[in-house]
Amino acid sequence: MQLGNRPCRIYGEAHAEYLLLQMTGEHELQSMDSEVAAIAQSAHHFLFAAIPVESWNDALSPWEAPAVWGKQGFGGKAGKTLRFLTEQVISTLKQQYPLPENVKIILGGYSLAGLFALWASTQTALFSGVAAASPSVWFPGWMEFEQQHPMQAQRVYLSLGDKEEHTKNAVMAAVGDNIRTLHSRLIERGADCTLEWNSGGHFKDADLRTAKAFGWVMEESR
């Protein structure tokens, strides 16, 4: 389905109690069917939209930052991406697949899309839950920003691979401590939050890890 000028993939059913949204890159679309099949093992009625981004590093980063690996830096265009979600995607889906007024909207994603979901929750109370699988919480300035602009979602799933913090890249090695701190911070504020450790590094089972994230947020919001 075209949303704006983007070909989005829609799964699930109309009149659903949950609207699941995930920003995706080209590299994820090939495993989207298996991810949604895993989410569908829950007993909940949902409509799922996979929304592609053109430039992963630019579209999902909340502010500009220099390259952390390779040569491509971060363009800081998450605000534009969030506006596209709130002003076009959600309203169009609500019309096309008559969703109840009180539909619970869960924003999720993997890696930088996971960070985007966390950041989006600091900007709006629209999302009842955030499903952040292996989110890039190492991103420069994120932890300080979230301290000043607390996340508003009441249900937050966090996960990380147990090998992810064991990297020679000094910036990315902070991911473990940062996610533990974020988890503690959310619990202290009274959010319903879990932190799950998966075996392996960052690139293992991304589809299943993301499915698990969405599944947990739906289960917990009963």
ZADREN-873635 format. One record per residue (C-alpha): x, y, z; chain; residue in three letters. Coordinates in Angstrom, 2 decimals. Layout:
<baros>
<c1 = X, c2 = Y, c3 = Z, chain = A, res = Ala> .
...
</baros>
This chain:
<baros>
<c1 = 0.00, c2 = 0.00, c3 = 0.00, chain = A, res = Met> .
<c1 = 1.33, c2 = 3.47, c3 = -0.89, chain = A, res = Gln> .
<c1 = 1.54, c2 = 5.73, c3 = 2.16, chain = A, res = Leu> .
<c1 = 2.76, c2 = 9.13, c3 = 1.13, chain = A, res = Gly> .
<c1 = 5.18, c2 = 8.09, c3 = -1.58, chain = A, res = Asn> .
<c1 = 6.35, c2 = 4.95, c3 = 0.16, chain = A, res = Arg> .
<c1 = 5.37, c2 = 1.35, c3 = -0.57, chain = A, res = Pro> .
<c1 = 4.43, c2 = 0.04, c3 = 2.87, chain = A, res = Cys> .
<c1 = 3.68, c2 = -3.56, c3 = 3.72, chain = A, res = Arg> .
<c1 = 0.51, c2 = -4.12, c3 = 5.70, chain = A, res = Ile> .
<c1 = -0.27, c2 = -7.33, c3 = 7.59, chain = A, res = Tyr> .
<c1 = -3.00, c2 = -8.39, c3 = 9.99, chain = A, res = Gly> .
<c1 = -6.62, c2 = -7.32, c3 = 10.08, chain = A, res = Glu> .
<c1 = -8.99, c2 = -4.37, c3 = 10.22, chain = A, res = Ala> .
<c1 = -10.82, c2 = -3.40, c3 = 13.43, chain = A, res = His> .
<c1 = -7.76, c2 = -4.58, c3 = 15.38, chain = A, res = Ala> .
<c1 = -7.11, c2 = -3.68, c3 = 19.00, chain = A, res = Glu> .
<c1 = -3.42, c2 = -2.99, c3 = 18.28, chain = A, res = Tyr> .
<c1 = -1.70, c2 = -0.99, c3 = 15.57, chain = A, res = Leu> .
<c1 = 1.94, c2 = -2.06, c3 = 15.28, chain = A, res = Leu> .
<c1 = 4.33, c2 = 0.22, c3 = 13.42, chain = A, res = Leu> .
<c1 = 7.91, c2 = -0.51, c3 = 12.44, chain = A, res = Gln> .
<c1 = 10.34, c2 = 1.61, c3 = 10.46, chain = A, res = Met> .
<c1 = 12.31, c2 = -0.75, c3 = 8.24, chain = A, res = Thr> .
<c1 = 15.27, c2 = -0.76, c3 = 5.90, chain = A, res = Gly> .
<c1 = 15.68, c2 = -2.71, c3 = 2.68, chain = A, res = Glu> .
<c1 = 17.78, c2 = -5.23, c3 = 4.61, chain = A, res = His> .
<c1 = 14.82, c2 = -6.14, c3 = 6.81, chain = A, res = Glu> .
<c1 = 12.02, c2 = -6.53, c3 = 4.30, chain = A, res = Leu> .
<c1 = 13.09, c2 = -10.03, c3 = 3.26, chain = A, res = Gln> .
<c1 = 12.57, c2 = -11.32, c3 = 6.81, chain = A, res = Ser> .
<c1 = 9.35, c2 = -9.38, c3 = 7.47, chain = A, res = Met> .
<c1 = 7.07, c2 = -12.34, c3 = 6.70, chain = A, res = Asp> .
<c1 = 8.78, c2 = -14.52, c3 = 9.31, chain = A, res = Ser> .
<c1 = 8.68, c2 = -11.69, c3 = 11.86, chain = A, res = Glu> .
<c1 = 4.94, c2 = -11.15, c3 = 11.41, chain = A, res = Val> .
<c1 = 4.29, c2 = -14.90, c3 = 11.51, chain = A, res = Ala> .
<c1 = 6.03, c2 = -14.98, c3 = 14.90, chain = A, res = Ala> .
<c1 = 4.00, c2 = -12.00, c3 = 16.18, chain = A, res = Ile> .
<c1 = 0.82, c2 = -13.72, c3 = 14.97, chain = A, res = Ala> .
<c1 = 1.39, c2 = -16.55, c3 = 17.45, chain = A, res = Gln> .
<c1 = 0.00, c2 = -14.22, c3 = 20.10, chain = A, res = Ser> .
<c1 = -3.75, c2 = -14.28, c3 = 20.57, chain = A, res = Ala> .
<c1 = -4.19, c2 = -10.60, c3 = 19.81, chain = A, res = His> .
<c1 = -5.82, c2 = -8.91, c3 = 16.85, chain = A, res = His> .
<c1 = -3.38, c2 = -6.51, c3 = 15.23, chain = A, res = Phe> .
<c1 = -2.70, c2 = -4.50, c3 = 12.13, chain = A, res = Leu> .
<c1 = 1.03, c2 = -4.28, c3 = 11.34, chain = A, res = Phe> .
<c1 = 2.65, c2 = -1.74, c3 = 9.03, chain = A, res = Ala> .
<c1 = 6.26, c2 = -2.00, c3 = 7.87, chain = A, res = Ala> .
<c1 = 7.28, c2 = 1.48, c3 = 6.72, chain = A, res = Ile> .
<c1 = 10.49, c2 = 1.72, c3 = 4.68, chain = A, res = Pro> .
<c1 = 13.02, c2 = 4.51, c3 = 5.12, chain = A, res = Val> .
<c1 = 15.27, c2 = 5.69, c3 = 2.32, chain = A, res = Glu> .
<c1 = 18.38, c2 = 6.49, c3 = 4.30, chain = A, res = Ser> .
<c1 = 18.53, c2 = 4.41, c3 = 7.49, chain = A, res = Trp> .
<c1 = 21.23, c2 = 6.47, c3 = 9.25, chain = A, res = Asn> .
<c1 = 19.61, c2 = 9.80, c3 = 8.43, chain = A, res = Asp> .
<c1 = 15.89, c2 = 9.05, c3 = 8.80, chain = A, res = Ala> .
<c1 = 16.13, c2 = 7.34, c3 = 12.18, chain = A, res = Leu> .
<c1 = 18.72, c2 = 9.43, c3 = 14.03, chain = A, res = Ser> .
<c1 = 17.31, c2 = 12.13, c3 = 16.35, chain = A, res = Pro> .
<c1 = 20.17, c2 = 14.58, c3 = 15.75, chain = A, res = Trp> .
<c1 = 23.31, c2 = 14.74, c3 = 13.67, chain = A, res = Glu> .
<c1 = 26.30, c2 = 12.68, c3 = 14.76, chain = A, res = Ala> .
<c1 = 29.60, c2 = 11.70, c3 = 13.12, chain = A, res = Pro> .
<c1 = 30.20, c2 = 8.22, c3 = 11.71, chain = A, res = Ala> .
<c1 = 30.73, c2 = 5.56, c3 = 14.36, chain = A, res = Val> .
<c1 = 31.84, c2 = 2.86, c3 = 11.92, chain = A, res = Trp> .
<c1 = 32.49, c2 = 3.12, c3 = 8.20, chain = A, res = Gly> .
<c1 = 32.16, c2 = 6.58, c3 = 6.68, chain = A, res = Lys> .
<c1 = 28.46, c2 = 7.36, c3 = 6.86, chain = A, res = Gln> .
<c1 = 27.43, c2 = 9.72, c3 = 9.65, chain = A, res = Gly> .
<c1 = 23.94, c2 = 10.41, c3 = 10.95, chain = A, res = Phe> .
<c1 = 21.73, c2 = 13.11, c3 = 9.46, chain = A, res = Gly> .
<c1 = 19.37, c2 = 13.65, c3 = 12.37, chain = A, res = Gly> .
<c1 = 16.07, c2 = 13.52, c3 = 10.47, chain = A, res = Lys> .
<c1 = 14.01, c2 = 11.52, c3 = 12.97, chain = A, res = Ala> .
<c1 = 11.72, c2 = 14.52, c3 = 13.50, chain = A, res = Gly> .
<c1 = 10.72, c2 = 14.47, c3 = 9.86, chain = A, res = Lys> .
<c1 = 10.16, c2 = 10.69, c3 = 10.02, chain = A, res = Thr> .
<c1 = 7.98, c2 = 11.04, c3 = 13.11, chain = A, res = Leu> .
<c1 = 5.86, c2 = 13.73, c3 = 11.43, chain = A, res = Arg> .
<c1 = 5.34, c2 = 11.42, c3 = 8.45, chain = A, res = Phe> .
<c1 = 4.18, c2 = 8.70, c3 = 10.86, chain = A, res = Leu> .
<c1 = 1.82, c2 = 10.88, c3 = 12.86, chain = A, res = Thr> .
<c1 = 0.45, c2 = 13.07, c3 = 10.07, chain = A, res = Glu> .
<c1 = 0.15, c2 = 10.55, c3 = 7.23, chain = A, res = Gln> .
<c1 = 0.67, c2 = 6.91, c3 = 8.14, chain = A, res = Val> .
<c1 = -1.50, c2 = 6.56, c3 = 11.26, chain = A, res = Ile> .
<c1 = -4.44, c2 = 8.62, c3 = 9.97, chain = A, res = Ser> .
<c1 = -4.45, c2 = 6.78, c3 = 6.63, chain = A, res = Thr> .
<c1 = -4.37, c2 = 3.36, c3 = 8.30, chain = A, res = Leu> .
<c1 = -7.19, c2 = 4.34, c3 = 10.66, chain = A, res = Lys> .
<c1 = -9.35, c2 = 5.24, c3 = 7.67, chain = A, res = Gln> .
<c1 = -8.41, c2 = 2.35, c3 = 5.38, chain = A, res = Gln> .
<c1 = -8.77, c2 = -0.36, c3 = 8.03, chain = A, res = Tyr> .
<c1 = -11.42, c2 = 1.05, c3 = 10.35, chain = A, res = Pro> .
<c1 = -9.53, c2 = 0.90, c3 = 13.62, chain = A, res = Leu> .
<c1 = -11.24, c2 = 1.68, c3 = 16.92, chain = A, res = Pro> .
<c1 = -10.74, c2 = 5.18, c3 = 18.31, chain = A, res = Glu> .
<c1 = -8.92, c2 = 3.73, c3 = 21.31, chain = A, res = Asn> .
<c1 = -6.63, c2 = 1.45, c3 = 19.27, chain = A, res = Val> .
<c1 = -3.35, c2 = 0.93, c3 = 21.11, chain = A, res = Lys> .
<c1 = -0.44, c2 = 2.08, c3 = 18.96, chain = A, res = Ile> .
<c1 = 2.88, c2 = 0.33, c3 = 19.51, chain = A, res = Ile> .
<c1 = 6.01, c2 = 1.62, c3 = 17.79, chain = A, res = Leu> .
<c1 = 8.86, c2 = -0.82, c3 = 17.48, chain = A, res = Gly> .
<c1 = 11.99, c2 = -1.62, c3 = 15.57, chain = A, res = Gly> .
<c1 = 15.45, c2 = -3.10, c3 = 15.57, chain = A, res = Tyr> .
<c1 = 18.79, c2 = -1.37, c3 = 16.03, chain = A, res = Ser> .
<c1 = 18.56, c2 = 2.30, c3 = 14.98, chain = A, res = Leu> .
<c1 = 14.80, c2 = 1.83, c3 = 14.38, chain = A, res = Ala> .
<c1 = 14.61, c2 = 0.72, c3 = 18.02, chain = A, res = Gly> .
<c1 = 16.32, c2 = 3.92, c3 = 19.11, chain = A, res = Leu> .
<c1 = 13.92, c2 = 5.88, c3 = 16.90, chain = A, res = Phe> .
<c1 = 10.97, c2 = 4.25, c3 = 18.69, chain = A, res = Ala> .
<c1 = 12.42, c2 = 5.16, c3 = 22.09, chain = A, res = Leu> .
<c1 = 13.12, c2 = 8.72, c3 = 20.99, chain = A, res = Trp> .
<c1 = 9.64, c2 = 9.11, c3 = 19.44, chain = A, res = Ala> .
<c1 = 8.19, c2 = 8.31, c3 = 22.86, chain = A, res = Ser> .
<c1 = 10.01, c2 = 11.34, c3 = 24.31, chain = A, res = Thr> .
<c1 = 8.23, c2 = 13.55, c3 = 21.75, chain = A, res = Gln> .
<c1 = 4.62, c2 = 12.37, c3 = 21.96, chain = A, res = Thr> .
<c1 = 2.25, c2 = 10.39, c3 = 24.18, chain = A, res = Ala> .
<c1 = 0.66, c2 = 8.81, c3 = 21.09, chain = A, res = Leu> .
<c1 = 2.38, c2 = 5.45, c3 = 21.58, chain = A, res = Phe> .
<c1 = 1.05, c2 = 3.29, c3 = 24.38, chain = A, res = Ser> .
<c1 = 4.03, c2 = 0.96, c3 = 24.05, chain = A, res = Gly> .
<c1 = 7.51, c2 = 0.78, c3 = 22.58, chain = A, res = Val> .
<c1 = 9.09, c2 = -2.45, c3 = 21.33, chain = A, res = Ala> .
<c1 = 12.82, c2 = -1.73, c3 = 21.07, chain = A, res = Ala> .
<c1 = 14.92, c2 = -4.76, c3 = 20.11, chain = A, res = Ala> .
<c1 = 18.68, c2 = -4.22, c3 = 20.36, chain = A, res = Ser> .
<c1 = 18.15, c2 = -0.44, c3 = 20.16, chain = A, res = Pro> .
<c1 = 21.14, c2 = 1.79, c3 = 19.44, chain = A, res = Ser> .
<c1 = 21.19, c2 = 3.34, c3 = 22.92, chain = A, res = Val> .
<c1 = 24.92, c2 = 3.95, c3 = 22.44, chain = A, res = Trp> .
<c1 = 23.93, c2 = 6.86, c3 = 20.18, chain = A, res = Phe> .
<c1 = 25.88, c2 = 9.99, c3 = 21.26, chain = A, res = Pro> .
<c1 = 23.83, c2 = 12.17, c3 = 23.61, chain = A, res = Gly> .
<c1 = 20.82, c2 = 9.83, c3 = 23.85, chain = A, res = Trp> .
<c1 = 21.04, c2 = 9.00, c3 = 27.56, chain = A, res = Met> .
<c1 = 21.42, c2 = 12.66, c3 = 28.55, chain = A, res = Glu> .
<c1 = 18.56, c2 = 13.64, c3 = 26.25, chain = A, res = Phe> .
<c1 = 16.18, c2 = 11.03, c3 = 27.70, chain = A, res = Glu> .
<c1 = 17.02, c2 = 12.18, c3 = 31.22, chain = A, res = Gln> .
<c1 = 15.84, c2 = 15.67, c3 = 30.27, chain = A, res = Gln> .
<c1 = 12.90, c2 = 14.52, c3 = 28.09, chain = A, res = His> .
<c1 = 11.51, c2 = 11.35, c3 = 29.70, chain = A, res = Pro> .
<c1 = 9.81, c2 = 8.73, c3 = 27.58, chain = A, res = Met> .
<c1 = 6.01, c2 = 8.81, c3 = 27.81, chain = A, res = Gln> .
<c1 = 5.06, c2 = 5.24, c3 = 26.82, chain = A, res = Ala> .
<c1 = 3.85, c2 = 3.19, c3 = 29.75, chain = A, res = Gln> .
<c1 = 5.07, c2 = -0.14, c3 = 28.39, chain = A, res = Arg> .
<c1 = 8.59, c2 = -0.53, c3 = 27.09, chain = A, res = Val> .
<c1 = 10.39, c2 = -3.67, c3 = 25.95, chain = A, res = Tyr> .
<c1 = 14.19, c2 = -3.51, c3 = 25.74, chain = A, res = Leu> .
<c1 = 16.53, c2 = -6.25, c3 = 24.60, chain = A, res = Ser> .
<c1 = 20.18, c2 = -6.72, c3 = 23.74, chain = A, res = Leu> .
<c1 = 22.40, c2 = -9.53, c3 = 22.51, chain = A, res = Gly> .
<c1 = 24.82, c2 = -10.63, c3 = 25.23, chain = A, res = Asp> .
<c1 = 27.82, c2 = -10.10, c3 = 22.95, chain = A, res = Lys> .
<c1 = 26.88, c2 = -6.61, c3 = 21.77, chain = A, res = Glu> .
<c1 = 28.73, c2 = -4.64, c3 = 24.44, chain = A, res = Glu> .
<c1 = 31.92, c2 = -6.66, c3 = 23.87, chain = A, res = His> .
<c1 = 33.16, c2 = -4.64, c3 = 20.93, chain = A, res = Thr> .
<c1 = 36.38, c2 = -2.75, c3 = 20.29, chain = A, res = Lys> .
<c1 = 34.31, c2 = 0.22, c3 = 19.09, chain = A, res = Asn> .
<c1 = 34.41, c2 = 2.52, c3 = 22.12, chain = A, res = Ala> .
<c1 = 31.18, c2 = 4.36, c3 = 21.28, chain = A, res = Val> .
<c1 = 29.15, c2 = 1.20, c3 = 20.72, chain = A, res = Met> .
<c1 = 30.62, c2 = -0.60, c3 = 23.75, chain = A, res = Ala> .
<c1 = 28.52, c2 = 1.71, c3 = 25.95, chain = A, res = Ala> .
<c1 = 25.36, c2 = -0.03, c3 = 24.75, chain = A, res = Val> .
<c1 = 25.24, c2 = -2.50, c3 = 27.66, chain = A, res = Gly> .
<c1 = 25.64, c2 = 0.00, c3 = 30.48, chain = A, res = Asp> .
<c1 = 23.27, c2 = 2.42, c3 = 28.76, chain = A, res = Asn> .
<c1 = 20.49, c2 = -0.11, c3 = 28.34, chain = A, res = Ile> .
<c1 = 20.80, c2 = -1.25, c3 = 31.97, chain = A, res = Arg> .
<c1 = 20.60, c2 = 2.38, c3 = 33.10, chain = A, res = Thr> .
<c1 = 17.62, c2 = 3.11, c3 = 30.85, chain = A, res = Leu> .
<c1 = 15.80, c2 = 0.03, c3 = 32.16, chain = A, res = His> .
<c1 = 16.41, c2 = 1.06, c3 = 35.80, chain = A, res = Ser> .
<c1 = 15.34, c2 = 4.63, c3 = 35.05, chain = A, res = Arg> .
<c1 = 12.04, c2 = 3.54, c3 = 33.48, chain = A, res = Leu> .
<c1 = 11.27, c2 = 1.15, c3 = 36.35, chain = A, res = Ile> .
<c1 = 11.95, c2 = 3.92, c3 = 38.88, chain = A, res = Glu> .
<c1 = 9.48, c2 = 6.16, c3 = 37.06, chain = A, res = Arg> .
<c1 = 6.81, c2 = 3.46, c3 = 37.28, chain = A, res = Gly> .
<c1 = 6.80, c2 = 2.27, c3 = 33.68, chain = A, res = Ala> .
<c1 = 6.06, c2 = -1.36, c3 = 32.86, chain = A, res = Asp> .
<c1 = 9.44, c2 = -2.25, c3 = 31.41, chain = A, res = Cys> .
<c1 = 11.49, c2 = -5.37, c3 = 30.84, chain = A, res = Thr> .
<c1 = 15.06, c2 = -5.92, c3 = 29.65, chain = A, res = Leu> .
<c1 = 15.70, c2 = -9.22, c3 = 27.92, chain = A, res = Glu> .
<c1 = 19.15, c2 = -10.57, c3 = 27.06, chain = A, res = Trp> .
<c1 = 19.46, c2 = -12.68, c3 = 23.92, chain = A, res = Asn> .
<c1 = 22.40, c2 = -14.91, c3 = 23.12, chain = A, res = Ser> .
<c1 = 24.69, c2 = -13.71, c3 = 20.36, chain = A, res = Gly> .
<c1 = 25.70, c2 = -10.48, c3 = 18.71, chain = A, res = Gly> .
<c1 = 23.76, c2 = -7.68, c3 = 17.07, chain = A, res = His> .
<c1 = 22.90, c2 = -9.39, c3 = 13.79, chain = A, res = Phe> .
<c1 = 21.49, c2 = -12.65, c3 = 15.12, chain = A, res = Lys> .
<c1 = 17.74, c2 = -13.36, c3 = 14.73, chain = A, res = Asp> .
<c1 = 16.75, c2 = -9.72, c3 = 14.25, chain = A, res = Ala> .
<c1 = 13.29, c2 = -10.70, c3 = 12.95, chain = A, res = Asp> .
<c1 = 12.51, c2 = -13.01, c3 = 15.86, chain = A, res = Leu> .
<c1 = 13.90, c2 = -10.60, c3 = 18.45, chain = A, res = Arg> .
<c1 = 11.69, c2 = -7.84, c3 = 17.06, chain = A, res = Thr> .
<c1 = 8.65, c2 = -10.14, c3 = 17.01, chain = A, res = Ala> .
<c1 = 9.30, c2 = -11.01, c3 = 20.65, chain = A, res = Lys> .
<c1 = 9.40, c2 = -7.30, c3 = 21.48, chain = A, res = Ala> .
<c1 = 6.00, c2 = -6.58, c3 = 19.90, chain = A, res = Phe> .
<c1 = 4.53, c2 = -9.71, c3 = 21.46, chain = A, res = Gly> .
<c1 = 5.62, c2 = -8.72, c3 = 24.96, chain = A, res = Trp> .
<c1 = 4.18, c2 = -5.21, c3 = 24.72, chain = A, res = Val> .
<c1 = 0.82, c2 = -6.60, c3 = 23.53, chain = A, res = Met> .
<c1 = 0.74, c2 = -9.22, c3 = 26.30, chain = A, res = Glu> .
<c1 = 1.60, c2 = -6.71, c3 = 29.00, chain = A, res = Glu> .
<c1 = -1.03, c2 = -4.21, c3 = 27.93, chain = A, res = Ser> .
<c1 = -3.86, c2 = -6.56, c3 = 28.80, chain = A, res = Arg> .
</baros>
